[in-house]
Amino acid sequence: MKTVIVLILVSICFITTTVWAEDPIIYREGYRTPETDTDIDLYIHSWKDSPVHVGHGGFVEQEYLTPGDPVNPPRTGAVLKYLKAYNHGTLGPRNVTKPTTHEKEQVFFFILSGSGTVEAGGITEQISEGTGIFIPAGLTYTFKSTGEKSLQTVIIVEEITPGFEPLTEMKTGSYHDKTPGAGAHWCHVGYGIVDGTKFANPMGIGVVGIGAFDIAHPHGHVEGCEEIWNQIKGDSLLLLGKYLRPQPEGTVFLAPPDGKSAHASINQTDEPMYWLYVGNRHDLNR
C-alpha cells in the first residue's frame, strides 16, 4: 500500500503518510481562576529532573514522563495512561548493550545525538541523530555506541495487548529522509520517521517543526488522547491553558486531555525549532 494514514501533529498521529485533522476545541476567552484552572505545571517535565536507573540492556535512563492519571496527575509528569514508559537513555562512547528481548513490550528509540549501530534479527543498521528504531515484541536487539560522544536517545515503551500479533523484524528510518507536510495548525511542518511500524495502540510518532518567529493555532484535546511534545531542538515558549511557560530542549509536555486547556507552541527565535511528537489517539475510535 503506497499510502498508509498518518495522523500527524497536534490533533493527529504519525504513521506513514500525512493526513490532517483537527479537534474542535479551541482557545476560549475567560478569566484566570487558579482555584479551578488545570495545573499545567503537572504536565511539563524534563528528564534531567528524574533519578537514574539502567534499562534496555544497559542504557542509563531517566524518565521524561511516568504512568499516572492524565486527568488528575498525582505528581509532576505522572500522566501516562496508555504508554508504559517515556524515558531518556544514554549509552556511553564505545559501549554495547546486552542482547535484550521484551516478550510483552514494544520499544521505539529516537536518536537525539551520537552515532552507532543496532542489530536485531540478524540485521545491523547504522544509526545517528534523527534515526528512529522500532523493536517489536519478541525480537532480541543490541545497541552499540561507536562515536566519541555518548549515544542519546528517547525510549518509548508500549505493552502489547492479548491477541496482538507483532512484527517479526526491526524497522528503522530517519525523519531527515522524509518529505515534509506543512500547514497543520497554521504553521506545523511534519515529518514521518519509520515506515511500516505496527503498534498495539492507535498511535504514531513523528517530528514536528515550526519556522522562525511563528506560533501554532491554540487547540485542546479530550480524554483518550495521549499527545506528547518533546522539545528536541530549540528553546520555545509554550501556551498551555491560560498560562505561558518556557519549554527548553529536553523538556516534554503532555497536552491535558481535559477539553479546556488549549496548547500552542511559540517559536520566538530566528531559527526553526523541532519536537518529537507522539499521538496516541484512543479518542478517535469512540
ChimeraX attribute file (.defattr): number of C-alpha atoms within 10 A of each C-alpha:
attribute: neighborCount
match mode: 1-to-1
recipient: residues
	/A:1	3
	/A:2	5
	/A:3	9
	/A:4	14
	/A:5	14
	/A:6	21
	/A:7	27
	/A:8	32
	/A:9	33
	/A:10	29
	/A:11	22
	/A:12	27
	/A:13	27
	/A:14	29
	/A:15	27
	/A:16	24
	/A:17	19
	/A:18	23
	/A:19	17
	/A:20	18
	/A:21	15
	/A:22	15
	/A:23	14
	/A:24	11
	/A:25	15
	/A:26	17
	/A:27	17
	/A:28	13
	/A:29	7
	/A:30	7
	/A:31	8
	/A:32	11
	/A:33	9
	/A:34	9
	/A:35	7
	/A:36	7
	/A:37	14
	/A:38	20
	/A:39	17
	/A:40	20
	/A:41	14
	/A:42	19
	/A:43	22
	/A:44	25
	/A:45	22
	/A:46	22
	/A:47	21
	/A:48	13
	/A:49	11
	/A:50	16
	/A:51	9
	/A:52	14
	/A:53	12
	/A:54	12
	/A:55	14
	/A:56	19
	/A:57	16
	/A:58	20
	/A:59	23
	/A:60	17
	/A:61	24
	/A:62	23
	/A:63	22
	/A:64	25
	/A:65	28
	/A:66	18
	/A:67	17
	/A:68	18
	/A:69	14
	/A:70	23
	/A:71	14
	/A:72	14
	/A:73	17
	/A:74	13
	/A:75	13
	/A:76	16
	/A:77	26
	/A:78	21
	/A:79	27
	/A:80	20
	/A:81	17
	/A:82	20
	/A:83	17
	/A:84	18
	/A:85	19
	/A:86	24
	/A:87	22
	/A:88	27
	/A:89	28
	/A:90	21
	/A:91	24
	/A:92	20
	/A:93	17
	/A:94	15
	/A:95	17
	/A:96	19
	/A:97	17
	/A:98	15
	/A:99	15
	/A:100	17
	/A:101	19
	/A:102	16
	/A:103	14
	/A:104	15
	/A:105	19
	/A:106	24
	/A:107	21
	/A:108	23
	/A:109	20
	/A:110	29
	/A:111	24
	/A:112	22
	/A:113	17
	/A:114	21
	/A:115	22
	/A:116	23
	/A:117	15
	/A:118	19
	/A:119	16
	/A:120	20
	/A:121	12
	/A:122	9
	/A:123	10
	/A:124	14
	/A:125	15
	/A:126	13
	/A:127	25
	/A:128	20
	/A:129	18
	/A:130	19
	/A:131	22
	/A:132	26
	/A:133	22
	/A:134	23
	/A:135	27
	/A:136	28
	/A:137	24
	/A:138	17
	/A:139	20
	/A:140	19
	/A:141	23
	/A:142	19
	/A:143	25
	/A:144	21
	/A:145	24
	/A:146	20
	/A:147	15
	/A:148	11
	/A:149	14
	/A:150	19
	/A:151	27
	/A:152	24
	/A:153	25
	/A:154	24
	/A:155	22
	/A:156	19
	/A:157	17
	/A:158	20
	/A:159	19
	/A:160	18
	/A:161	12
	/A:162	8
	/A:163	7
	/A:164	12
	/A:165	13
	/A:166	20
	/A:167	18
	/A:168	13
	/A:169	18
	/A:170	23
	/A:171	19
	/A:172	22
	/A:173	20
	/A:174	22
	/A:175	19
	/A:176	14
	/A:177	13
	/A:178	16
	/A:179	12
	/A:180	17
	/A:181	17
	/A:182	17
	/A:183	12
	/A:184	20
	/A:185	19
	/A:186	13
	/A:187	16
	/A:188	25
	/A:189	19
	/A:190	27
	/A:191	29
	/A:192	30
	/A:193	26
	/A:194	25
	/A:195	18
	/A:196	14
	/A:197	21
	/A:198	19
	/A:199	23
	/A:200	16
	/A:201	16
	/A:202	17
	/A:203	23
	/A:204	27
	/A:205	30
	/A:206	26
	/A:207	27
	/A:208	28
	/A:209	23
	/A:210	24
	/A:211	18
	/A:212	14
	/A:213	13
	/A:214	16
	/A:215	20
	/A:216	20
	/A:217	18
	/A:218	20
	/A:219	24
	/A:220	26
	/A:221	25
	/A:222	20
	/A:223	14
	/A:224	18
	/A:225	25
	/A:226	24
	/A:227	25
	/A:228	25
	/A:229	23
	/A:230	25
	/A:231	24
	/A:232	22
	/A:233	17
	/A:234	18
	/A:235	19
	/A:236	20
	/A:237	18
	/A:238	21
	/A:239	21
	/A:240	28
	/A:241	23
	/A:242	20
	/A:243	16
	/A:244	15
	/A:245	14
	/A:246	14
	/A:247	23
	/A:248	17
	/A:249	17
	/A:250	20
	/A:251	21
	/A:252	25
	/A:253	25
	/A:254	26
	/A:255	28
	/A:256	30
	/A:257	20
	/A:258	17
	/A:259	16
	/A:260	20
	/A:261	26
	/A:262	23
	/A:263	26
	/A:264	21
	/A:265	24
	/A:266	23
	/A:267	23
	/A:268	17
	/A:269	15
	/A:270	10
	/A:271	12
	/A:272	15
	/A:273	23
	/A:274	23
	/A:275	24
	/A:276	24
	/A:277	28
	/A:278	25
	/A:279	26
	/A:280	25
	/A:281	23
	/A:282	16
	/A:283	14
	/A:284	12
	/A:285	7
	/A:286	6
